[in-house]
Amino acid sequence: SSDLMPDVDGREATRQIMAKASGVKVLAYSAEEKWEIVQEMFAAGARGYVLKQGDPVELVCAIRTVLSGGSFLSPRLLDLTTTGG
């Protein structure tokens, strides 16, 4: 949770946003590197997941990709798909 959403985590916020405005494209920007959380964000409706500790160019690429209708996953997270992180 953040100061802006004290009682709601990113997954629940994404679910609520998608329920009220399905045309919105959600891009998660998080320091969390757990594959379970990444999967939950996508299941909630996020179109991308970018790590805060990544290169700023990665964030720009993610924004452009999601805005153009694609999906984005920080490359560093791809390792979790094989290790189960």
Secondary structure, DSSP 4 states (H G I P E B T S, - for coil): --SSSTT--HHHHHHHHHHH-TT--EEEEES---HHHHHHHHHHTEEEEEETTS-HHHHHHHHHHHHTT--EE-HHHHHHHHH--
